[in-house]
């Protein structure tokens, strides 16, 4: 199917191009980037030699008559304006936040610009969501942190206090986008950790609460602190929640293993083996481990994923596969690059 990547000069856009270059059913025929229009794709993504001699085009130059699938890899707040010009029969996956939140008041609190509405939420591992994605023409890809937190908490919603969830999560620098920022240069970040969007103001907070509340019928509240880690890519989330019943680590682990038994892209690791970001680089997998902290009667969950993979580009392709009727794993890797 003829495919466009719109906003392909960023890290997620580059990862989309890398994965789509070998996809058996999706052929990239148009690639756009606003500020880089007219430049060679390899001048921005030198590793993408598959696209040698091909140039980015301006968004205004895209020919939607020759597109069947479109990926929007644009900064938050820009997808809605582009989506208005995409014919309704084209399958669209938005990697930005524009169509994730149903509550306009929550959008206004965490984002700038006008609330654009809500599309089908693209996390297939939510029970019942896979069918909704398959029947949709417009899908909103989840945020990277949100994917890790939601996947980590879904199996536990029946035995935790959903109003008392604490998340500390570290992400690689690609999660901050490709725009030049002084606090992201190597000399600033190497050998150092720092929290950011401190005090519960990170924009993925309402997305997580909305999605888990819809899935459980409970009023889910999280306290979320993100950390910038001195690595290019990867997310490691540590989630704790107060238990509402007595349960052992073995029982929780069995519950998680059962919940994700048929999920190809989620690995509940054997007890004692911990998730590791480096094991997932380039992969669409999620790794999960659980334990009970008996001292305070809290569930502790560790979740790792690649923020450019399952947290962005590869999950978008997973959604496109479902929307197009292809095998869900077409063109996707289950094994990470390792170290």
Residue pairs with C-beta under 8 A, 6 or more apart in sequence:
1 25
1 26
1 27
1 68
1 69
1 324
2 27
2 29
2 30
2 66
2 67
2 68
2 69
3 20
3 26
3 27
3 28
3 29
3 30
3 67
3 68
3 69
3 70
3 71
4 28
4 29
4 30
4 31
4 32
4 62
4 67
4 69
4 70
4 71
5 13
5 16
5 17
5 20
5 28
5 30
5 31
5 32
5 70
5 71
5 73
6 32
6 59
6 62
6 70
6 71
6 72
6 73
6 74
6 82
7 13
7 32
7 33
7 34
7 72
7 73
7 74
7 75
7 78
8 14
8 16
8 17
8 31
8 32
8 33
8 41
8 56
8 73
9 33
9 34
9 35
9 36
9 44
9 45
9 56
9 178
10 73
10 75
10 177
10 178
11 174
11 177
11 178
11 233
11 308
12 73
12 95
12 308
12 312
12 313
13 33
13 71
13 73
13 313
14 44
14 45
14 48
15 308
15 309
15 312
15 313
15 314
16 71
16 73
16 95
16 313
16 316
16 317
17 28
17 31
17 41
17 45
17 48
17 50
17 51
18 45
18 47
18 48
18 313
19 313
19 314
19 317
19 331
19 332
20 26
20 27
20 28
20 317
20 331
21 28
21 48
21 50
21 51
22 331
23 317
23 330
23 331
24 330
24 331
25 321
25 324
25 326
25 330
25 331
26 69
26 317
26 320
26 324
26 331
28 51
29 66
29 67
30 57
30 62
30 63
30 66
30 67
31 41
31 51
31 54
31 56
31 57
32 56
32 57
32 58
32 59
32 61
32 62
33 39
33 44
33 56
34 58
34 59
36 43
36 44
36 56
37 55
37 56
37 57
37 58
37 59
37 61
38 55
38 56
38 57
38 58
39 55
39 56
40 52
40 53
40 54
40 55
40 56
41 48
41 51
41 54
41 55
41 56
42 48
42 49
42 51
42 52
44 56
45 51
59 82
64 70
64 85
64 86
64 87
64 90
67 90
68 90
68 91
69 90
69 91
69 92
69 93
69 320
69 323
69 324
70 86
70 90
70 91
70 92
70 93
71 92
71 93
71 95
71 316
71 320
72 79
72 82
72 83
72 92
72 93
72 94
72 95
72 96
73 95
73 96
73 313
74 82
74 95
74 96
75 96
75 177
76 96
76 97
76 98
76 111
76 203
77 96
77 97
77 98
77 111
77 112
77 113
78 96
78 98
79 94
79 96
79 98
79 99
79 116
80 98
80 99
80 113
80 114
80 116
80 117
83 92
83 94
83 98
83 99
83 116
83 138
86 92
88 137
89 137
90 137
91 137
91 138
91 320
91 323
91 324
92 137
92 138
92 139
93 122
93 139
93 141
93 316
93 319
93 320
93 323
94 119
94 138
94 139
94 140
94 141
95 141
95 312
95 313
95 316
97 111
97 140
97 143
97 203
97 207
98 116
98 140
99 116
99 117
99 118
99 119
99 138
99 140
100 118
100 119
100 121
100 140
100 142
100 143
100 207
100 210
101 107
101 110
101 115
101 118
101 206
101 207
101 210
102 118
102 210
103 206
103 210
104 115
106 206
106 210
107 115
107 206
108 115
109 206
110 201
110 203
110 205
110 206
111 203
118 140
119 136
119 138
119 139
119 140
120 132
120 133
120 136
120 138
120 139
120 140
121 129
121 139
121 140
121 142
121 211
122 133
122 139
122 140
122 141
122 142
122 315
122 316
122 319
123 129
123 142
123 147
123 150
123 151
123 211
123 315
124 130
124 133
124 318
124 319
124 322
124 328
125 151
125 154
125 260
125 263
125 265
125 266
125 286
126 150
126 154
126 211
126 215
127 154
127 215
130 322
133 139
133 319
133 322
133 323
134 322
134 323
134 325
136 323
137 323
139 319
139 323
141 312
141 315
141 316
141 319
142 150
142 207
142 211
142 311
142 315
143 203
143 204
143 207
143 311
144 171
144 175
144 204
144 235
144 305
144 307
144 308
144 311
144 312
145 169
145 171
145 175
145 202
145 204
145 208
145 224
145 226
145 235
145 237
145 307
145 311
146 204
146 207
146 208
146 211
147 286
147 305
147 310
147 311
147 315
148 169
148 235
148 237
148 286
148 303
148 304
148 305
148 311
149 167
149 169
149 204
149 208
149 222
149 224
149 237
149 239
149 303
150 208
150 211
150 212
151 266
151 286
151 288
151 303
151 305
152 237
152 239
152 288
152 301
152 302
152 303
153 160
153 165
153 212
153 220
153 239
153 241
153 301
154 212
154 215
154 259
155 255
155 256
155 259
155 260
156 241
156 252
156 255
156 256
156 290
156 299
156 301
157 212
157 215
157 216
157 218
157 220
158 216
159 243
159 244
159 245
159 247
159 252
159 299
160 241
160 242
160 243
160 244
160 299
161 241
161 242
161 243
161 244
162 212
162 213
162 216
162 218
162 219
162 220
162 221
162 241
163 218
163 219
163 220
163 221
164 221
164 241
164 242
165 220
165 221
165 222
165 223
165 239
165 240
165 241
166 222
166 223
166 239
166 240
166 241
167 222
167 223
167 224
167 225
167 237
167 238
167 239
168 225
168 227
168 237
168 238
169 224
169 225
169 226
169 227
169 235
169 236
169 237
169 238
170 193
170 226
170 227
170 228
170 229
170 235
170 236
170 237
171 226
171 227
171 228
171 229
171 234
171 235
171 307
172 229
172 231
172 232
172 233
172 234
172 235
172 277
172 307
173 184
173 189
173 228
173 229
173 230
173 231
173 232
174 232
174 233
174 307
174 308
175 233
175 235
175 307
175 311
176 184
176 228
182 188
183 189
189 228
189 230
190 230
191 230
192 230
193 227
193 228
193 229
193 230
194 227
194 228
195 225
195 226
195 227
195 228
196 226
196 227
196 228
197 203
197 226
198 225
200 223
200 224
200 225
202 224
202 225
202 226
204 224
205 222
205 224
208 220
208 222
208 224
209 220
209 221
209 222
212 218
212 220
213 219
213 220
229 236
231 277
233 277
233 281
233 306
233 307
233 308
233 309
234 277
234 278
234 280
234 281
234 304
234 305
234 306
234 307
235 277
235 303
235 304
235 305
235 306
235 307
235 311
236 275
236 277
236 302
236 303
236 304
237 301
237 302
237 303
237 304
238 300
238 301
238 302
239 299
239 300
239 301
239 302
239 303
240 293
240 298
240 299
240 300
240 301
241 298
241 299
241 301
242 297
242 298
242 299
243 292
243 297
243 298
243 299
246 297
247 292
248 292
249 271
249 290
249 291
249 292
250 271
252 290
252 291
252 292
252 299
253 268
253 271
253 290
256 268
256 288
256 290
257 268
260 266
260 267
260 268
260 288
264 328
264 329
264 334
265 284
265 285
265 286
265 310
265 318
265 329
265 332
265 334
266 285
266 286
266 288
267 285
267 286
267 287
267 288
268 288
268 289
268 290
269 275
269 287
269 288
269 289
271 289
273 289
274 289
274 302
275 287
275 288
275 289
275 302
275 303
275 304
276 287
276 304
277 304
277 305
277 306
278 336
278 338
278 339
279 287
279 304
279 336
279 338
279 339
280 286
280 287
280 304
280 305
280 306
280 309
280 310
280 336
281 306
281 309
281 336
281 337
281 338
282 306
282 309
282 333
282 336
282 337
283 306
283 309
283 310
283 314
283 333
283 334
283 335
283 336
283 337
284 306
284 309
284 310
284 314
284 315
284 317
284 318
284 329
284 332
284 333
284 334
285 305
285 309
285 310
285 334
285 335
285 336
286 303
286 304
286 305
286 310
287 303
287 304
287 305
288 301
288 302
288 303
289 301
289 302
290 299
290 300
290 301
290 302
291 299
291 300
292 298
292 299
292 300
293 299
293 300
305 311
306 314
306 336
308 314
309 315
314 332
314 333
317 330
317 331
317 332
318 328
318 329
318 332
320 326
321 327
321 328
321 329
321 330
321 331
321 332
322 328
